[in-house]
Amino acid sequence: MRPGREPIRPRLTSLIWLFPLVFLLHDLEEVLTMAGWMQENADLMARLPFTPLVSSTAEVATAVAFELVLTVVASYYGARTVRAGRTHWFFMGLAGALFLNVFTHLAQWLYVGAYVPGIWAAPSILLPYMIWLAHRLRRAGLVDSRQALRSLGIAAPVGVVTVFTAQFLGQFLFRCEP
């Protein structure tokens, strides 16, 4: 063990395994509210420079299920590599994407000036978990500032590819023509 570093404890791997649950709790709000919110805010959706690919509850749930599988896979590799004294790029990238997602929801809320799907869970569930995770990884000597910034650099493309793939899957499986 390096001086000033705490030993890697089983609690850190347990914290990593909480990642899929935290993701699911956050995205459950989106599954339950997004379709109705999009219908109620059709005028706002028409003004946006882009339109989400998913619009029904089934499409959103499919996208979330796909992303949940990815969080489980990332957590497996994250927990496995933490036991070996390092972090895994896919876990760190997905965790970074979820961290950035908090600020996406906050920006949407500020732009719209009213409720947007995910705004309750992002600051109340995601943000505290991500801060706790970052603190524990840093205390264990597994992440420093440079690695954290690199993870955020990975997060942007990982997040974009994940979200668009998940949304495409939801649309492909459940798109109903009116």
Buried (B, 14 or more C-beta within 10 A) or exposed (E): EEEEEEEBEEEBBEBBBBBBBBBBBBBBBBBBBBBEBBEEBEEBBEEEEEEBBBBBBBBBBBBBBBBBEBBBBBBBBBBEBBEEBEBBBBBBBBBBBBBBBBEBBBEBBEEEEEBBBBBBBBBEBBBEBBEEBBEBBBEBBBBEEEBBEBBBEBBEEBBEEBBEBBBBBBBEEBEEEE
